[in-house]
């Protein structure tokens, strides 16, 4: 005989709120008033100082996002805080396998 364990509705609600809050916090990391934003030219200069070749600077979820190539010629995507110009996320596309890799070098996709 199997028993089904039900989570009481209030507990399920709290868990759901916690998960939603964690997802919202991820999107909230670039929540900066527009008056505090650095201009796009400052983003371009910061990227060029790193040796990057900028193909495009766009705004995504309140962050600057740089698409271009790193100093070694690898295609990359970088997410930047618009006020501090701090690098929040750095990914490059591995030429050999066409997979995205983050700054730590771990593949975002499973190995085949």
C-alpha positions as CSV (number, residue, x, y, z in Angstrom):
1,X,0.0,0.0,0.0
2,X,1.5,3.3,-1.0
3,X,0.9,6.5,0.7
4,X,0.6,9.8,-1.1
5,X,2.2,12.7,0.7
6,X,0.6,16.0,0.0
7,X,2.3,19.3,0.8
8,X,-0.1,21.6,2.6
9,X,-1.2,24.5,0.4
10,X,0.5,27.2,2.5
11,X,3.9,25.4,2.4
12,X,3.6,24.9,-1.4
13,X,2.9,28.6,-1.7
14,X,6.0,29.6,0.3
15,X,8.1,27.3,-1.9
16,X,6.7,28.8,-5.1
17,X,7.4,32.3,-3.8
18,X,11.0,31.3,-2.9
19,X,11.6,29.9,-6.4
20,X,10.0,33.0,-8.1
21,X,12.1,35.3,-5.8
22,X,15.3,33.6,-6.8
23,X,14.5,33.9,-10.5
24,X,13.5,37.6,-10.0
25,X,16.8,38.3,-8.1
26,X,18.7,37.1,-11.2
27,X,16.9,39.5,-13.4
28,X,17.3,42.3,-10.8
29,X,21.1,42.4,-10.8
30,X,21.0,45.3,-13.4
31,X,18.2,47.2,-11.8
32,X,19.9,50.6,-12.0
33,X,18.2,54.0,-12.6
34,X,18.9,55.3,-16.1
35,X,20.4,58.4,-14.6
36,X,23.3,56.3,-13.2
37,X,24.1,54.5,-16.4
38,X,27.5,54.9,-18.1
39,X,27.2,55.9,-21.8
40,X,27.6,53.3,-24.5
41,X,30.9,54.9,-25.5
42,X,32.3,54.1,-22.0
43,X,31.3,50.5,-22.5
44,X,33.0,50.5,-25.9
45,X,36.2,52.0,-24.4
46,X,36.2,49.5,-21.5
47,X,35.9,46.6,-24.0
48,X,38.6,48.0,-26.2
49,X,40.9,48.3,-23.2
50,X,40.4,44.6,-22.6
51,X,41.5,43.9,-26.2
52,X,38.0,43.0,-27.4
53,X,36.6,43.8,-30.8
54,X,33.0,45.0,-30.3
55,X,30.4,44.0,-32.9
56,X,27.4,45.2,-31.0
57,X,26.3,46.7,-27.7
58,X,22.7,46.2,-26.7
59,X,20.5,46.4,-23.6
60,X,19.0,43.2,-22.3
61,X,17.2,42.9,-19.0
62,X,18.5,46.2,-17.8
63,X,22.2,45.2,-18.5
64,X,24.5,46.2,-21.3
65,X,25.4,43.2,-23.4
66,X,28.5,43.2,-25.6
67,X,28.7,40.9,-28.6
68,X,32.0,40.6,-30.3
69,X,35.4,38.9,-30.2
70,X,38.0,38.6,-27.4
71,X,41.7,39.3,-27.7
72,X,42.3,35.8,-29.1
73,X,39.6,36.2,-31.8
74,X,36.9,34.0,-30.1
75,X,33.3,35.1,-30.4
76,X,32.0,36.2,-27.1
77,X,29.0,37.6,-25.2
78,X,29.5,39.7,-22.1
79,X,26.9,41.1,-19.7
80,X,27.9,44.3,-18.0
81,X,26.4,46.3,-15.1
82,X,25.4,49.6,-16.7
83,X,26.5,51.8,-13.7
84,X,29.7,50.2,-12.7
85,X,30.7,48.5,-15.9
86,X,31.4,45.4,-13.8
87,X,31.4,42.1,-15.9
88,X,28.5,40.0,-14.7
89,X,28.7,37.2,-17.2
90,X,31.2,36.3,-19.8
91,X,30.7,33.6,-22.4
92,X,32.6,32.7,-25.5
93,X,31.9,30.3,-28.3
94,X,34.4,27.5,-28.6
95,X,35.6,27.3,-32.2
96,X,36.1,23.6,-32.1
97,X,32.6,22.6,-31.0
98,X,30.5,25.7,-31.4
99,X,29.4,25.5,-27.7
100,X,29.0,28.5,-25.4
101,X,31.5,28.5,-22.5
102,X,31.4,30.7,-19.5
103,X,34.3,32.5,-17.9
104,X,35.2,29.5,-15.8
105,X,35.5,27.3,-18.9
106,X,32.5,25.0,-18.2
107,X,30.3,24.2,-21.1
108,X,26.7,25.4,-20.9
109,X,25.7,22.3,-22.8
110,X,26.2,18.7,-22.0
111,X,29.1,16.9,-23.6
112,X,28.1,14.4,-26.3
